[in-house]
């Protein structure tokens, strides 16, 4: 289960980077850790949607790991 979530998370990170680069071509993966530094990203509904999917996947993984303790 965790391996599947890791694959989904990595795939979503790539998708988010591609989405971000359509908006800001020079954006880096590190920049995506603080998208609020870029108003073009912060206010872009598609980018925020994709970011929300990534957040949800990461929360699901954290919940599974917490339940195992």
mmCIF file as gemmi writes it, N, C-alpha and C atoms, coordinates in Angstrom:
data_model
loop_
_atom_site.group_PDB
_atom_site.id
_atom_site.type_symbol
_atom_site.label_atom_id
_atom_site.label_alt_id
_atom_site.label_comp_id
_atom_site.label_asym_id
_atom_site.label_entity_id
_atom_site.label_seq_id
_atom_site.pdbx_PDB_ins_code
_atom_site.Cartn_x
_atom_site.Cartn_y
_atom_site.Cartn_z
_atom_site.occupancy
_atom_site.B_iso_or_equiv
_atom_site.pdbx_formal_charge
_atom_site.auth_seq_id
_atom_site.auth_asym_id
_atom_site.pdbx_PDB_model_num
ATOM 1 N N . UNK Axp A 1 ? 0.816 -1.195 0 1 0 ? 1 A 1
ATOM 2 C CA . UNK Axp A 1 ? 0 0 0 1 0 ? 1 A 1
ATOM 3 C C . UNK Axp A 1 ? 0.866 1.269 0 1 0 ? 1 A 1
ATOM 4 N N . UNK Axp A 2 ? 1.912 1.267 0.839 1 0 ? 2 A 1
ATOM 5 C CA . UNK Axp A 2 ? 2.779 2.445 0.896 1 0 ? 2 A 1
ATOM 6 C C . UNK Axp A 2 ? 3.553 2.65 -0.403 1 0 ? 2 A 1
ATOM 7 N N . UNK Axp A 3 ? 3.934 1.539 -1.038 1 0 ? 3 A 1
ATOM 8 C CA . UNK Axp A 3 ? 4.639 1.656 -2.322 1 0 ? 3 A 1
ATOM 9 C C . UNK Axp A 3 ? 3.735 2.29 -3.37 1 0 ? 3 A 1
ATOM 10 N N . UNK Axp A 4 ? 2.479 1.894 -3.37 1 0 ? 4 A 1
ATOM 11 C CA . UNK Axp A 4 ? 1.516 2.471 -4.314 1 0 ? 4 A 1
ATOM 12 C C . UNK Axp A 4 ? 1.356 3.967 -4.046 1 0 ? 4 A 1
ATOM 13 N N . UNK Axp A 5 ? 1.216 4.334 -2.79 1 0 ? 5 A 1
ATOM 14 C CA . UNK Axp A 5 ? 1.088 5.761 -2.463 1 0 ? 5 A 1
ATOM 15 C C . UNK Axp A 5 ? 2.346 6.525 -2.866 1 0 ? 5 A 1
ATOM 16 N N . UNK Axp A 6 ? 3.516 5.94 -2.664 1 0 ? 6 A 1
ATOM 17 C CA . UNK Axp A 6 ? 4.756 6.599 -3.083 1 0 ? 6 A 1
ATOM 18 C C . UNK Axp A 6 ? 4.774 6.83 -4.598 1 0 ? 6 A 1
ATOM 19 N N . UNK Axp A 7 ? 4.336 5.843 -5.348 1 0 ? 7 A 1
ATOM 20 C CA . UNK Axp A 7 ? 4.267 6.001 -6.806 1 0 ? 7 A 1
ATOM 21 C C . UNK Axp A 7 ? 3.293 7.108 -7.189 1 0 ? 7 A 1
ATOM 22 N N . UNK Axp A 8 ? 2.139 7.12 -6.545 1 0 ? 8 A 1
ATOM 23 C CA . UNK Axp A 8 ? 1.143 8.158 -6.833 1 0 ? 8 A 1
ATOM 24 C C . UNK Axp A 8 ? 1.662 9.542 -6.459 1 0 ? 8 A 1
ATOM 25 N N . UNK Axp A 9 ? 2.327 9.638 -5.323 1 0 ? 9 A 1
ATOM 26 C CA . UNK Axp A 9 ? 2.881 10.917 -4.884 1 0 ? 9 A 1
ATOM 27 C C . UNK Axp A 9 ? 3.954 11.4 -5.858 1 0 ? 9 A 1
ATOM 28 N N . UNK Axp A 10 ? 4.864 10.524 -6.252 1 0 ? 10 A 1
ATOM 29 C CA . UNK Axp A 10 ? 5.908 10.922 -7.205 1 0 ? 10 A 1
ATOM 30 C C . UNK Axp A 10 ? 5.318 11.333 -8.549 1 0 ? 10 A 1
ATOM 31 N N . UNK Axp A 11 ? 4.312 10.601 -9.008 1 0 ? 11 A 1
ATOM 32 C CA . UNK Axp A 11 ? 3.652 10.963 -10.261 1 0 ? 11 A 1
ATOM 33 C C . UNK Axp A 11 ? 2.967 12.309 -10.164 1 0 ? 11 A 1
ATOM 34 N N . UNK Axp A 12 ? 2.336 12.573 -9.026 1 0 ? 12 A 1
ATOM 35 C CA . UNK Axp A 12 ? 1.657 13.857 -8.852 1 0 ? 12 A 1
ATOM 36 C C . UNK Axp A 12 ? 2.647 15.005 -8.728 1 0 ? 12 A 1
ATOM 37 N N . UNK Axp A 13 ? 3.791 14.757 -8.115 1 0 ? 13 A 1
ATOM 38 C CA . UNK Axp A 13 ? 4.829 15.794 -8.051 1 0 ? 13 A 1
ATOM 39 C C . UNK Axp A 13 ? 5.292 16.176 -9.453 1 0 ? 13 A 1
ATOM 40 N N . UNK Axp A 14 ? 5.47 15.176 -10.307 1 0 ? 14 A 1
ATOM 41 C CA . UNK Axp A 14 ? 5.867 15.449 -11.696 1 0 ? 14 A 1
ATOM 42 C C . UNK Axp A 14 ? 4.781 16.233 -12.415 1 0 ? 14 A 1
ATOM 43 N N . UNK Axp A 15 ? 3.54 15.827 -12.208 1 0 ? 15 A 1
ATOM 44 C CA . UNK Axp A 15 ? 2.419 16.513 -12.854 1 0 ? 15 A 1
ATOM 45 C C . UNK Axp A 15 ? 2.325 17.963 -12.369 1 0 ? 15 A 1
ATOM 46 N N . UNK Axp A 16 ? 2.531 18.179 -11.075 1 0 ? 16 A 1
ATOM 47 C CA . UNK Axp A 16 ? 2.482 19.528 -10.528 1 0 ? 16 A 1
ATOM 48 C C . UNK Axp A 16 ? 3.608 20.389 -11.095 1 0 ? 16 A 1
ATOM 49 N N . UNK Axp A 17 ? 4.799 19.815 -11.231 1 0 ? 17 A 1
ATOM 50 C CA . UNK Axp A 17 ? 5.913 20.557 -11.817 1 0 ? 17 A 1
ATOM 51 C C . UNK Axp A 17 ? 5.62 20.927 -13.268 1 0 ? 17 A 1
ATOM 52 N N . UNK Axp A 18 ? 5.07 19.987 -14.026 1 0 ? 18 A 1
ATOM 53 C CA . UNK Axp A 18 ? 4.706 20.278 -15.419 1 0 ? 18 A 1
ATOM 54 C C . UNK Axp A 18 ? 3.664 21.389 -15.478 1 0 ? 18 A 1
ATOM 55 N N . UNK Axp A 19 ? 2.687 21.324 -14.608 1 0 ? 19 A 1
ATOM 56 C CA . UNK Axp A 19 ? 1.656 22.358 -14.557 1 0 ? 19 A 1
ATOM 57 C C . UNK Axp A 19 ? 2.276 23.71 -14.199 1 0 ? 19 A 1
ATOM 58 N N . UNK Axp A 20 ? 3.137 23.71 -13.187 1 0 ? 20 A 1
ATOM 59 C CA . UNK Axp A 20 ? 3.797 24.947 -12.788 1 0 ? 20 A 1
ATOM 60 C C . UNK Axp A 20 ? 4.646 25.537 -13.892 1 0 ? 20 A 1
ATOM 61 N N . UNK Axp A 21 ? 5.299 24.669 -14.656 1 0 ? 21 A 1
ATOM 62 C CA . UNK Axp A 21 ? 6.167 25.154 -15.738 1 0 ? 21 A 1
ATOM 63 C C . UNK Axp A 21 ? 5.374 25.679 -16.937 1 0 ? 21 A 1
ATOM 64 N N . UNK Axp A 22 ? 4.123 25.279 -17.05 1 0 ? 22 A 1
ATOM 65 C CA . UNK Axp A 22 ? 3.287 25.891 -18.087 1 0 ? 22 A 1
ATOM 66 C C . UNK Axp A 22 ? 2.948 27.332 -17.709 1 0 ? 22 A 1
ATOM 67 N N . UNK Axp A 23 ? 2.943 27.609 -16.429 1 0 ? 23 A 1
ATOM 68 C CA . UNK Axp A 23 ? 2.623 28.951 -15.938 1 0 ? 23 A 1
ATOM 69 C C . UNK Axp A 23 ? 3.889 29.789 -15.805 1 0 ? 23 A 1
ATOM 70 N N . UNK Axp A 24 ? 4.936 29.198 -15.2 1 0 ? 24 A 1
ATOM 71 C CA . UNK Axp A 24 ? 6.229 29.861 -15.012 1 0 ? 24 A 1
ATOM 72 C C . UNK Axp A 24 ? 7.298 28.885 -15.509 1 0 ? 24 A 1
ATOM 73 N N . UNK Axp A 25 ? 7.805 29.08 -16.721 1 0 ? 25 A 1
ATOM 74 C CA . UNK Axp A 25 ? 8.713 28.101 -17.337 1 0 ? 25 A 1
ATOM 75 C C . UNK Axp A 25 ? 9.981 27.782 -16.547 1 0 ? 25 A 1
ATOM 76 N N . UNK Axp A 26 ? 10.465 28.683 -15.735 1 0 ? 26 A 1
ATOM 77 C CA . UNK Axp A 26 ? 11.731 28.473 -15.023 1 0 ? 26 A 1
ATOM 78 C C . UNK Axp A 26 ? 11.544 27.903 -13.614 1 0 ? 26 A 1
ATOM 79 N N . UNK Axp A 27 ? 10.344 27.544 -13.24 1 0 ? 27 A 1
ATOM 80 C CA . UNK Axp A 27 ? 10.062 27.075 -11.869 1 0 ? 27 A 1
ATOM 81 C C . UNK Axp A 27 ? 10.823 25.78 -11.583 1 0 ? 27 A 1
ATOM 82 N N . UNK Axp A 28 ? 11.292 25.619 -10.36 1 0 ? 28 A 1
ATOM 83 C CA . UNK Axp A 28 ? 12.028 24.413 -9.964 1 0 ? 28 A 1
ATOM 84 C C . UNK Axp A 28 ? 11.189 23.609 -8.966 1 0 ? 28 A 1
ATOM 85 N N . UNK Axp A 29 ? 11.53 22.336 -8.771 1 0 ? 29 A 1
ATOM 86 C CA . UNK Axp A 29 ? 10.801 21.552 -7.756 1 0 ? 29 A 1
ATOM 87 C C . UNK Axp A 29 ? 10.883 22.196 -6.371 1 0 ? 29 A 1
ATOM 88 N N . UNK Axp A 30 ? 12.002 22.816 -6.038 1 0 ? 30 A 1
ATOM 89 C CA . UNK Axp A 30 ? 12.148 23.478 -4.746 1 0 ? 30 A 1
ATOM 90 C C . UNK Axp A 30 ? 11.215 24.678 -4.638 1 0 ? 30 A 1
ATOM 91 N N . UNK Axp A 31 ? 11.022 25.389 -5.749 1 0 ? 31 A 1
ATOM 92 C CA . UNK Axp A 31 ? 10.099 26.53 -5.75 1 0 ? 31 A 1
ATOM 93 C C . UNK Axp A 31 ? 8.678 26.097 -5.421 1 0 ? 31 A 1
ATOM 94 N N . UNK Axp A 32 ? 8.337 24.886 -5.8 1 0 ? 32 A 1
ATOM 95 C CA . UNK Axp A 32 ? 6.973 24.407 -5.573 1 0 ? 32 A 1
ATOM 96 C C . UNK Axp A 32 ? 6.696 24.144 -4.096 1 0 ? 32 A 1
ATOM 97 N N . UNK Axp A 33 ? 7.743 24.094 -3.282 1 0 ? 33 A 1
ATOM 98 C CA . UNK Axp A 33 ? 7.538 23.94 -1.842 1 0 ? 33 A 1
ATOM 99 C C . UNK Axp A 33 ? 6.961 25.209 -1.226 1 0 ? 33 A 1
ATOM 100 N N . UNK Axp A 34 ? 7.164 26.335 -1.89 1 0 ? 34 A 1
ATOM 101 C CA . UNK Axp A 34 ? 6.635 27.628 -1.446 1 0 ? 34 A 1
ATOM 102 C C . UNK Axp A 34 ? 5.948 28.341 -2.613 1 0 ? 34 A 1
ATOM 103 N N . UNK Axp A 35 ? 4.868 27.788 -3.138 1 0 ? 35 A 1
ATOM 104 C CA . UNK Axp A 35 ? 4.237 28.412 -4.302 1 0 ? 35 A 1
ATOM 105 C C . UNK Axp A 35 ? 3.66 29.791 -4.007 1 0 ? 35 A 1
ATOM 106 N N . UNK Axp A 36 ? 3.445 30.096 -2.717 1 0 ? 36 A 1
ATOM 107 C CA . UNK Axp A 36 ? 2.917 31.414 -2.387 1 0 ? 36 A 1
ATOM 108 C C . UNK Axp A 36 ? 3.918 32.532 -2.683 1 0 ? 36 A 1
ATOM 109 N N . UNK Axp A 37 ? 5.174 32.176 -2.967 1 0 ? 37 A 1
ATOM 110 C CA . UNK Axp A 37 ? 6.159 33.173 -3.391 1 0 ? 37 A 1
ATOM 111 C C . UNK Axp A 37 ? 5.917 33.619 -4.835 1 0 ? 37 A 1
ATOM 112 N N . UNK Axp A 38 ? 5.043 32.922 -5.533 1 0 ? 38 A 1
ATOM 113 C CA . UNK Axp A 38 ? 4.757 33.199 -6.941 1 0 ? 38 A 1
ATOM 114 C C . UNK Axp A 38 ? 3.26 33.465 -7.098 1 0 ? 38 A 1
ATOM 115 N N . UNK Axp A 39 ? 2.867 34.73 -7.18 1 0 ? 39 A 1
ATOM 116 C CA . UNK Axp A 39 ? 1.437 35.038 -7.294 1 0 ? 39 A 1
ATOM 117 C C . UNK Axp A 39 ? 0.754 34.336 -8.473 1 0 ? 39 A 1
ATOM 118 N N . UNK Axp A 40 ? 1.511 34.102 -9.555 1 0 ? 40 A 1
ATOM 119 C CA . UNK Axp A 40 ? 0.927 33.429 -10.719 1 0 ? 40 A 1
ATOM 120 C C . UNK Axp A 40 ? 0.475 32.008 -10.363 1 0 ? 40 A 1
ATOM 121 N N . UNK Axp A 41 ? 1.205 31.357 -9.476 1 0 ? 41 A 1
ATOM 122 C CA . UNK Axp A 41 ? 0.828 30.017 -9.032 1 0 ? 41 A 1
ATOM 123 C C . UNK Axp A 41 ? -0.239 30.081 -7.95 1 0 ? 41 A 1
ATOM 124 N N . UNK Axp A 42 ? -0.039 30.969 -7.021 1 0 ? 42 A 1
ATOM 125 C CA . UNK Axp A 42 ? -0.94 31.083 -5.872 1 0 ? 42 A 1
ATOM 126 C C . UNK Axp A 42 ? -2.383 31.327 -6.319 1 0 ? 42 A 1
ATOM 127 N N . UNK Axp A 43 ? -2.547 32.063 -7.39 1 0 ? 43 A 1
ATOM 128 C CA . UNK Axp A 43 ? -3.886 32.432 -7.842 1 0 ? 43 A 1
ATOM 129 C C . UNK Axp A 43 ? -4.392 31.606 -9.019 1 0 ? 43 A 1
ATOM 130 N N . UNK Axp A 44 ? -3.644 30.583 -9.42 1 0 ? 44 A 1
ATOM 131 C CA . UNK Axp A 44 ? -4.025 29.776 -10.58 1 0 ? 44 A 1
ATOM 132 C C . UNK Axp A 44 ? -4.855 28.57 -10.128 1 0 ? 44 A 1
ATOM 133 N N . UNK Axp A 45 ? -6.119 28.497 -10.53 1 0 ? 45 A 1
ATOM 134 C CA . UNK Axp A 45 ? -6.993 27.43 -10.019 1 0 ? 45 A 1
ATOM 135 C C . UNK Axp A 45 ? -6.559 26.021 -10.405 1 0 ? 45 A 1
ATOM 136 N N . UNK Axp A 46 ? -6.048 25.825 -11.606 1 0 ? 46 A 1
ATOM 137 C CA . UNK Axp A 46 ? -5.623 24.475 -12.009 1 0 ? 46 A 1
ATOM 138 C C . UNK Axp A 46 ? -4.406 24.035 -11.207 1 0 ? 46 A 1
ATOM 139 N N . UNK Axp A 47 ? -3.456 24.936 -11.019 1 0 ? 47 A 1
ATOM 140 C CA . UNK Axp A 47 ? -2.28 24.611 -10.223 1 0 ? 47 A 1
ATOM 141 C C . UNK Axp A 47 ? -2.692 24.271 -8.804 1 0 ? 47 A 1
ATOM 142 N N . UNK Axp A 48 ? -3.575 25.074 -8.208 1 0 ? 48 A 1
ATOM 143 C CA . UNK Axp A 48 ? -4.012 24.83 -6.832 1 0 ? 48 A 1
ATOM 144 C C . UNK Axp A 48 ? -4.748 23.494 -6.713 1 0 ? 48 A 1
ATOM 145 N N . UNK Axp A 49 ? -5.505 23.128 -7.742 1 0 ? 49 A 1
ATOM 146 C CA . UNK Axp A 49 ? -6.201 21.844 -7.761 1 0 ? 49 A 1
ATOM 147 C C . UNK Axp A 49 ? -5.19 20.694 -7.735 1 0 ? 49 A 1
ATOM 148 N N . UNK Axp A 50 ? -4.199 20.764 -8.61 1 0 ? 50 A 1
ATOM 149 C CA . UNK Axp A 50 ? -3.177 19.711 -8.666 1 0 ? 50 A 1
ATOM 150 C C . UNK Axp A 50 ? -2.382 19.653 -7.364 1 0 ? 50 A 1
ATOM 151 N N . UNK Axp A 51 ? -2.121 20.801 -6.778 1 0 ? 51 A 1
ATOM 152 C CA . UNK Axp A 51 ? -1.418 20.849 -5.502 1 0 ? 51 A 1
ATOM 153 C C . UNK Axp A 51 ? -2.27 20.192 -4.403 1 0 ? 51 A 1
ATOM 154 N N . UNK Axp A 52 ? -3.568 20.401 -4.459 1 0 ? 52 A 1
ATOM 155 C CA . UNK Axp A 52 ? -4.47 19.784 -3.491 1 0 ? 52 A 1
ATOM 156 C C . UNK Axp A 52 ? -4.477 18.267 -3.594 1 0 ? 52 A 1
ATOM 157 N N . UNK Axp A 53 ? -4.401 17.75 -4.809 1 0 ? 53 A 1
ATOM 158 C CA . UNK Axp A 53 ? -4.334 16.295 -4.989 1 0 ? 53 A 1
ATOM 159 C C . UNK Axp A 53 ? -3.055 15.76 -4.335 1 0 ? 53 A 1
ATOM 160 N N . UNK Axp A 54 ? -1.943 16.434 -4.568 1 0 ? 54 A 1
ATOM 161 C CA . UNK Axp A 54 ? -0.676 16.013 -3.952 1 0 ? 54 A 1
ATOM 162 C C . UNK Axp A 54 ? -0.783 16.048 -2.431 1 0 ? 54 A 1
ATOM 163 N N . UNK Axp A 55 ? -1.341 17.105 -1.902 1 0 ? 55 A 1
ATOM 164 C CA . UNK Axp A 55 ? -1.497 17.204 -0.448 1 0 ? 55 A 1
ATOM 165 C C . UNK Axp A 55 ? -2.342 16.054 0.096 1 0 ? 55 A 1
ATOM 166 N N . UNK Axp A 56 ? -3.42 15.733 -0.597 1 0 ? 56 A 1
ATOM 167 C CA . UNK Axp A 56 ? -4.282 14.641 -0.158 1 0 ? 56 A 1
ATOM 168 C C . UNK Axp A 56 ? -3.566 13.303 -0.141 1 0 ? 56 A 1
ATOM 169 N N . UNK Axp A 57 ? -2.768 13.045 -1.157 1 0 ? 57 A 1
ATOM 170 C CA . UNK Axp A 57 ? -2.005 11.8 -1.202 1 0 ? 57 A 1
ATOM 171 C C . UNK Axp A 57 ? -0.995 11.729 -0.056 1 0 ? 57 A 1
ATOM 172 N N . UNK Axp A 58 ? -0.357 12.852 0.225 1 0 ? 58 A 1
ATOM 173 C CA . UNK Axp A 58 ? 0.627 12.876 1.306 1 0 ? 58 A 1
ATOM 174 C C . UNK Axp A 58 ? -0.052 12.704 2.67 1 0 ? 58 A 1
ATOM 175 N N . UNK Axp A 59 ? -1.228 13.279 2.841 1 0 ? 59 A 1
ATOM 176 C CA . UNK Axp A 59 ? -1.972 13.109 4.086 1 0 ? 59 A 1
ATOM 177 C C . UNK Axp A 59 ? -2.402 11.665 4.258 1 0 ? 59 A 1
ATOM 178 N N . UNK Axp A 60 ? -2.836 11.033 3.171 1 0 ? 60 A 1
ATOM 179 C CA . UNK Axp A 60 ? -3.236 9.626 3.242 1 0 ? 60 A 1
ATOM 180 C C . UNK Axp A 60 ? -2.06 8.752 3.664 1 0 ? 60 A 1
ATOM 181 N N . UNK Axp A 61 ? -0.884 9.008 3.109 1 0 ? 61 A 1
ATOM 182 C CA . UNK Axp A 61 ? 0.297 8.243 3.5 1 0 ? 61 A 1
ATOM 183 C C . UNK Axp A 61 ? 0.636 8.459 4.966 1 0 ? 61 A 1
ATOM 184 N N . UNK Axp A 62 ? 0.577 9.698 5.42 1 0 ? 62 A 1
ATOM 185 C CA . UNK Axp A 62 ? 0.873 9.998 6.816 1 0 ? 62 A 1
ATOM 186 C C . UNK Axp A 62 ? -0.122 9.308 7.743 1 0 ? 62 A 1
ATOM 187 N N . UNK Axp A 63 ? -1.384 9.272 7.344 1 0 ? 63 A 1
ATOM 188 C CA . UNK Axp A 63 ? -2.405 8.617 8.171 1 0 ? 63 A 1
ATOM 189 C C . UNK Axp A 63 ? -2.152 7.113 8.268 1 0 ? 63 A 1
ATOM 190 N N . UNK Axp A 64 ? -1.77 6.513 7.16 1 0 ? 64 A 1
ATOM 191 C CA . UNK Axp A 64 ? -1.476 5.072 7.182 1 0 ? 64 A 1
ATOM 192 C C . UNK Axp A 64 ? -0.265 4.779 8.071 1 0 ? 64 A 1
ATOM 193 N N . UNK Axp A 65 ? 0.766 5.599 7.933 1 0 ? 65 A 1
ATOM 194 C CA . UNK Axp A 65 ? 1.96 5.402 8.764 1 0 ? 65 A 1
ATOM 195 C C . UNK Axp A 65 ? 1.635 5.622 10.248 1 0 ? 65 A 1
ATOM 196 N N . UNK Axp A 66 ? 0.812 6.601 10.548 1 0 ? 66 A 1
ATOM 197 C CA . UNK Axp A 66 ? 0.453 6.861 11.944 1 0 ? 66 A 1
ATOM 198 C C . UNK Axp A 66 ? -0.385 5.737 12.529 1 0 ? 66 A 1
ATOM 199 N N . UNK Axp A 67 ? -1.219 5.129 11.714 1 0 ? 67 A 1
ATOM 200 C CA . UNK Axp A 67 ? -2.076 4.06 12.215 1 0 ? 67 A 1
ATOM 201 C C . UNK Axp A 67 ? -1.282 2.778 12.521 1 0 ? 67 A 1
ATOM 202 N N . UNK Axp A 68 ? -0.097 2.672 11.953 1 0 ? 68 A 1
ATOM 203 C CA . UNK Axp A 68 ? 0.728 1.483 12.179 1 0 ? 68 A 1
ATOM 204 C C . UNK Axp A 68 ? 1.524 1.579 13.466 1 0 ? 68 A 1
ATOM 205 N N . UNK Axp A 69 ? 1.558 2.743 14.085 1 0 ? 69 A 1
ATOM 206 C CA . UNK Axp A 69 ? 2.345 2.921 15.321 1 0 ? 69 A 1
ATOM 207 C C . UNK Axp A 69 ? 1.543 2.562 16.536 1 0 ? 69 A 1
